[in-house]
Amino acid sequence: MTYKPHVLVVDDEKEFADTLAQRLALRDYNTQVAYSGQEALDILEEETTDLVLLDVLMPGMDGAETLIRIKAGHPLLPVLMLTGEATVERAIAGMKAGAFDFLMKPCDIDTIAGKLEDAYKIKADQDARIREAEINNIIARKGW
């Protein structure tokens, strides 16, 4: 059985978020939806999440602030930003804050899935290197 990555879709447009989550589920992703930045942060504290799709323009805590808070608590968690109103400045700010990529809405599901796959491969490689370093550290401490 192949591991199905957990994707958190964060968007205040409920219909968009739900539809995107359903389409990703059809592509073998475990999906969860949050309709605000704060709801996303709460879910990240409770649930295993491998990837985040985060809308930039949301009322209250916007995507930029949510990204900063996600990265503060989960620095290695890949976050892909989605927006219907991209500017070069906003994209640069998002990338500087740690976004994996920046995609325009509407975005083809194949493009989103491809970006998620790229991000997950990098995350899985990082996780494997961290586990290997932890094992080597234990072995060194035990003197094996």
Beta strands, then each sheet from edge to edge (+ up, - down):
strand 1: 6-10
strand 2: 30-34
strand 3: 51-55
strand 4: 79-83
strand 5: 101-104
sheet 1: 2+ 1+ 3+ 4+ 5+
end
